[in-house]
Amino acid sequence: DDNINSFTKQEEFLTEADRVSKRIMETYPQCSLVVNTFRFNMENDAVRYFATVRDREQFVYSKERNCTGIVDKAGSGDCFMAAVLYSLYNQKSLQDTVDFASAAATGKLYETGDHTNQTIGAVEQRVNAHR
């Protein structure tokens, strides 16, 4: 939707993400999972971040995270996708998958460089602290 921007309410993003995810799976029946991330750069080095996952049955989303004092944004999307793959490989639920991946991606925002040095335990702690 051309009217969506960084000032749009999260509920509107969720509605649009679900609509688009369903459309992708209808258009490409072999696609069984669609993942969306939303990262908006705000003033004063702040970031508004959340993500969604949709499969044929469920649509789940992470809680919104507001991050300040960002060190480096490079690699946060790759970190998110690596965490999604890790979670799916380890047969986590979709909710656990999106929560873990969002925590990994936001943790990466506080590291310099393209790769992360976060441990699985550190990401899980961030998930539990945000619930």
Secondary structure, 3 states (H helix, E strand, C coil): CCCCCCCCCHHHHHHHHHHHHHHHHHHCCCCCCEEEEEEEECCCCCEEEEEEEECCCCEEECCCEEECCCCCCCCHHHHHHHHHHHHHHCCCCHHHHHHHHHHHHHHHCCCCCCCCCCCHHHHHHHHHHHC
